[in-house]
Amino acid sequence: MNEVRRRRAGVLCAVISGLLLVGCSSTHRAPVEDRRAPAKSISPSSRDAKRPAQPATPAGSDNAGKPGYYTVRPQDTLVRIALDNGQNWKDLARWNGLDNPNLIEVGQVLRVAPPGADPSLPGTRPVAVAKVETRAPDSKPGAAPAGGSAGAASAAAASAGVSAASAPAPAVGGDDAVNWLWPANGPVTTNFDEIKSKGLAIAGKAGDPVLAAADGRVVYAGSGLRGYGNLVIVKHNSTYLTAYAHNQSLLVKEDQAVRRGQKIAEMGSTDAESVRLHFEIRRQGKPIDPAKLLPPR
């Protein structure tokens, strides 16, 4: 009997011990560590900062396509736009409020006609020709300083038989009444083509004189226009410009008044395969055949 009691007591102790162990395991679990990073609150300004920036509207886009305005394309420069529209690049910079003429953007719309002018009507006021000036030019977009010195320019004018201060300007009866002169004496090796050449190629030797084809004022003298080398552009009136390219040296400065027959450069081969003068006449920016305006030889 005592043996049976001892066995029952042992079984009862085992059951009680098991219950105690279960209770302990259910009430004293090890803490669980949450290793997930806490969510960060993002302010509205932060969300906006992460969004891709929207492209800015090009300046002057409201005028795109209107007469007297031009939309900038890849590879354009202000000098190129001015030449193609028959204007002085400095006027374009002023009309469009460009502090830095080198900073123009594709898609930007520029005024290329004088403010208040009707771009559909050709101008009739000729360029006033004053005495020859030899001061240094202002900074120009993408161009190197013009070659030659003030003394060289004066000597060149004298050697051409021109008195810069006293020679009277010929009477002009409208923009088309320009007294044209051949700018060089060599033979024409390439005729005018509106697409390819846009002018005449006149052969010669390095250093041969390049002459102003008519009275006017220098609106560009430099090497910032690709494909033209050392270039001079002369504005004769509100309709006509002439361009003289590939020179080895330039003898005039921007804003300088020049006379018909004045030596303005020396022939060379800059940006060309051989010595030549590339000569253009542009009417309101459009190239026209110089042979139709120049006198017979």
C-alpha positions as CSV (number, residue, x, y, z in Angstrom):
1,M,0.0,0.0,0.0
2,N,2.8,2.4,0.9
3,E,4.4,1.5,-2.4
4,V,1.3,2.5,-4.4
5,R,1.1,5.8,-2.5
6,R,4.7,6.6,-3.3
7,R,4.1,5.9,-7.0
8,R,1.0,8.1,-7.1
9,A,2.8,10.9,-5.3
10,G,5.6,10.7,-7.9
11,V,3.2,10.9,-10.8
12,L,1.5,13.9,-9.3
13,C,4.8,15.7,-8.8
14,A,5.7,15.1,-12.4
15,V,2.4,16.4,-13.6
16,I,2.7,19.5,-11.4
17,S,6.3,20.1,-12.6
18,G,5.1,19.9,-16.3
19,L,2.3,22.4,-15.7
20,L,4.8,24.8,-14.0
21,L,7.2,24.6,-17.0
22,V,4.4,25.3,-19.5
23,G,3.2,28.2,-17.5
24,C,6.7,29.7,-17.3
25,S,7.3,29.3,-21.0
26,S,4.0,31.0,-21.9
27,T,4.4,34.0,-19.6
28,H,8.2,34.8,-20.0
29,R,8.9,34.8,-23.8
30,A,12.1,36.5,-25.1
31,P,11.6,40.0,-26.5
32,V,11.4,40.2,-30.3
33,E,13.7,42.9,-31.9
34,D,12.1,44.7,-34.9
35,R,15.0,45.4,-37.3
36,R,12.9,47.2,-39.9
37,A,14.0,50.8,-40.4
38,P,11.4,53.3,-39.2
39,A,9.5,55.0,-42.0
40,K,10.7,58.5,-42.8
41,S,8.2,61.3,-43.2
42,I,8.7,63.2,-46.6
43,S,7.7,66.7,-46.7
44,P,5.9,68.1,-49.8
45,S,9.0,70.1,-50.7
46,S,11.1,67.0,-50.6
47,R,8.8,65.2,-52.9
48,D,8.9,68.1,-55.4
49,A,12.7,68.1,-55.3
50,K,12.8,64.5,-56.4
51,R,10.6,65.0,-59.4
52,P,12.4,65.6,-62.7
53,A,12.7,69.3,-63.5
54,Q,10.4,70.5,-66.2
55,P,12.1,72.2,-69.2
56,A,11.9,76.0,-69.1
57,T,9.9,77.6,-71.9
58,P,12.4,79.2,-74.4
59,A,12.7,82.9,-74.3
60,G,10.4,84.7,-76.7
61,S,8.5,81.6,-77.7
62,D,5.3,83.6,-78.0
63,N,6.8,85.3,-81.1
64,A,7.8,82.0,-82.8
65,G,6.9,82.1,-86.5
66,K,6.1,85.8,-86.6
67,P,7.7,88.0,-89.3
68,G,10.8,89.7,-88.0
69,Y,11.6,86.9,-85.5
70,Y,13.9,83.9,-85.7
71,T,14.0,80.7,-83.7
72,V,17.5,79.6,-82.8
73,R,18.6,76.2,-84.2
74,P,21.6,73.9,-83.3
75,Q,25.0,75.3,-84.3
76,D,23.6,78.9,-84.7
77,T,25.7,81.8,-83.5
78,L,24.6,85.4,-83.3
79,V,26.9,86.4,-86.1
80,R,25.5,83.8,-88.4
81,I,21.9,84.8,-87.5
82,A,22.7,88.4,-88.2
83,L,24.3,87.7,-91.5
84,D,21.4,85.6,-92.6
85,N,19.0,88.4,-91.7
86,G,21.0,91.3,-93.0
87,Q,21.7,92.8,-89.6
88,N,24.5,93.8,-87.3
89,W,25.0,91.2,-84.6
90,K,25.4,94.1,-82.0
91,D,21.9,95.3,-83.0
92,L,20.5,91.8,-82.4
93,A,22.1,91.7,-79.0
94,R,20.6,95.1,-78.1
95,W,17.1,94.4,-79.5
96,N,16.9,91.1,-77.5
97,G,18.6,92.3,-74.3
98,L,21.4,89.8,-74.6
99,D,24.1,90.7,-71.9
100,N,26.3,87.9,-73.3
101,P,25.9,87.4,-77.1
102,N,27.6,84.0,-76.8
103,L,24.7,82.6,-74.7
104,I,21.8,81.8,-77.0
105,E,19.8,78.6,-76.7
106,V,18.2,76.3,-79.2
107,G,14.5,77.2,-79.4
108,Q,15.0,80.7,-78.2
109,V,13.2,83.3,-80.4
110,L,15.1,86.4,-81.3
111,R,14.0,89.7,-82.9
112,V,15.8,90.1,-86.1
113,A,14.0,93.2,-87.4
114,P,14.3,96.7,-85.8
115,P,11.7,97.4,-83.1
116,G,8.8,99.3,-84.6
117,A,9.7,98.4,-88.2
118,D,7.5,96.5,-90.6
119,P,9.6,93.4,-91.4
120,S,7.6,92.8,-94.6
121,L,8.9,96.1,-96.1
122,P,12.5,96.7,-97.1
123,G,14.3,99.7,-95.5
124,T,15.3,102.7,-97.5
125,R,17.8,104.5,-95.3
126,P,21.4,104.1,-96.4
127,V,24.2,103.8,-93.9
128,A,25.8,107.1,-93.1
129,V,29.5,107.0,-93.9
130,A,31.7,109.1,-91.6
131,K,35.5,109.3,-91.3
132,V,37.4,106.1,-90.9
133,E,37.8,105.0,-87.3
134,T,40.6,102.9,-86.0
135,R,39.6,102.2,-82.4
136,A,39.7,98.7,-81.1
137,P,36.4,96.8,-81.5
138,D,34.2,95.7,-78.7
139,S,34.0,92.1,-77.6
140,K,32.2,90.0,-80.2
141,P,30.6,86.6,-80.0
142,G,33.0,83.7,-80.7
143,A,35.5,85.7,-82.7
144,A,39.2,86.3,-82.5
145,P,40.6,89.9,-82.6
146,A,40.9,91.2,-86.1
147,G,44.4,91.3,-87.5
148,G,46.4,94.3,-88.5
149,S,46.9,97.7,-86.8
150,A,45.4,101.1,-87.0
151,G,48.4,102.3,-88.9
152,A,48.1,99.5,-91.4
153,A,44.4,100.4,-92.0
154,S,45.3,104.1,-92.6
155,A,48.2,103.2,-94.9
156,A,45.9,100.8,-96.8
157,A,43.3,103.4,-97.3
158,A,46.0,105.8,-98.5
159,S,47.5,103.3,-100.9
160,A,44.1,102.7,-102.4
161,G,43.9,106.3,-103.3
162,V,41.1,107.1,-100.8
163,S,41.0,110.0,-98.5
164,A,39.0,108.6,-95.6
165,A,38.2,112.0,-94.1
166,S,37.5,114.1,-97.2
167,A,36.1,111.8,-100.0
168,P,32.4,112.6,-100.5
169,A,29.9,109.8,-100.4
170,P,28.2,109.2,-103.7
171,A,24.5,110.2,-103.9
172,V,22.2,107.3,-103.2
173,G,18.8,107.2,-104.7
174,G,17.4,104.3,-102.6
175,D,19.0,101.1,-101.3
176,D,19.4,99.6,-104.7
177,A,21.4,102.5,-106.1
178,V,24.7,101.1,-104.8
179,N,27.9,101.9,-106.8
180,W,29.5,98.4,-106.8
181,L,33.2,97.6,-107.4
182,W,34.9,94.2,-107.9
183,P,36.6,93.3,-104.5
184,A,39.6,91.6,-106.1
185,N,41.3,91.4,-109.5
186,G,41.7,87.6,-109.9
187,P,39.7,85.2,-112.0
188,V,36.4,83.8,-110.8
189,T,36.9,80.1,-110.1
190,T,33.5,79.3,-108.5
191,N,30.3,80.9,-109.7
192,F,27.3,81.7,-107.5
193,D,25.1,78.9,-106.2
194,E,22.4,79.8,-103.7
195,I,22.7,76.4,-101.9
196,K,26.4,75.5,-102.1
197,S,28.7,78.6,-102.6
198,K,26.3,81.5,-101.9
199,G,28.9,83.8,-103.6
200,L,31.9,84.0,-105.9
201,A,35.3,82.5,-105.4
202,I,38.0,84.8,-106.7
203,A,41.5,83.4,-107.1
204,G,44.7,85.2,-106.2
205,K,48.0,85.1,-104.3
206,A,48.4,85.4,-100.6
207,G,48.5,89.0,-99.6
208,D,46.6,90.3,-102.6
209,P,44.4,93.3,-101.7
210,V,40.8,92.8,-100.9
211,L,38.7,95.9,-101.5
212,A,35.4,97.2,-100.1
213,A,32.9,96.7,-102.9
214,A,31.0,99.9,-101.9
215,D,30.8,102.5,-99.2
216,G,29.6,101.2,-95.9
217,R,30.4,100.3,-92.3
218,V,32.1,97.2,-90.9
219,V,29.7,95.2,-88.8
220,Y,32.0,92.2,-88.3
221,A,35.7,91.6,-88.4
222,G,36.9,88.3,-87.0
223,S,37.1,84.5,-87.3
224,G,34.1,83.4,-85.4
225,L,32.0,82.1,-88.3
226,R,32.8,78.5,-89.2
227,G,33.7,77.9,-92.8
228,Y,34.6,81.6,-93.5
229,G,38.0,81.9,-91.8
230,N,39.1,85.5,-91.3
231,L,36.0,87.4,-92.3
232,V,34.9,91.0,-92.9
233,I,31.2,91.9,-93.2
234,V,30.3,95.4,-94.4
235,K,26.8,96.8,-94.2
236,H,26.1,99.3,-97.0
237,N,22.5,100.3,-96.2
238,S,19.5,98.7,-94.6
239,T,19.2,96.3,-97.6
240,Y,22.7,95.2,-98.6
241,L,25.6,93.4,-96.8
242,T,28.8,92.1,-98.4
243,A,31.1,89.4,-96.9
244,Y,34.8,88.9,-97.6
245,A,36.1,85.5,-96.4
246,H,39.3,83.4,-96.1
247,N,41.6,86.4,-95.6
248,Q,45.1,86.0,-94.2
249,S,44.8,89.4,-92.3
250,L,42.1,92.0,-91.7
251,L,42.9,95.7,-91.9
252,V,39.6,97.1,-90.5
253,K,37.8,97.0,-87.2
254,E,34.1,96.8,-86.3
255,D,32.1,100.0,-86.6
256,Q,34.7,101.5,-88.9
257,A,33.4,103.3,-91.9
258,V,34.9,102.3,-95.2
259,R,34.9,103.7,-98.8
260,R,34.4,101.9,-102.1
261,G,37.8,100.6,-103.2
262,Q,39.4,100.8,-99.8
263,K,41.8,97.9,-98.9
264,I,40.1,96.1,-96.0
265,A,42.0,92.8,-95.9
266,E,44.7,90.7,-97.6
267,M,43.7,87.6,-99.5
268,G,44.5,84.2,-97.8
269,S,43.4,80.6,-97.3
270,T,42.0,80.5,-93.7
271,D,39.3,77.8,-93.6
272,A,39.9,77.1,-97.3
273,E,42.0,74.6,-99.3
274,S,43.7,77.3,-101.4
275,V,44.2,81.1,-101.5
276,R,41.0,82.7,-102.6
277,L,38.5,85.4,-101.7
278,H,35.0,84.2,-101.1
279,F,32.7,87.2,-101.8
280,E,29.0,87.4,-101.0
281,I,26.4,90.1,-101.6
282,R,23.3,89.6,-99.4
283,R,20.0,91.5,-100.0
284,Q,18.1,91.6,-96.7
285,G,20.2,88.6,-95.6
286,K,19.5,86.5,-98.7
287,P,22.5,85.6,-100.9
288,I,22.2,86.9,-104.5
289,D,24.6,86.5,-107.4
290,P,27.2,89.2,-107.2
291,A,27.9,88.9,-110.9
292,K,24.5,90.5,-111.6
293,L,25.4,93.6,-109.6
294,L,29.1,94.1,-110.2
295,P,30.3,96.1,-113.2
296,P,31.5,94.3,-116.4
297,R,35.3,93.6,-116.4
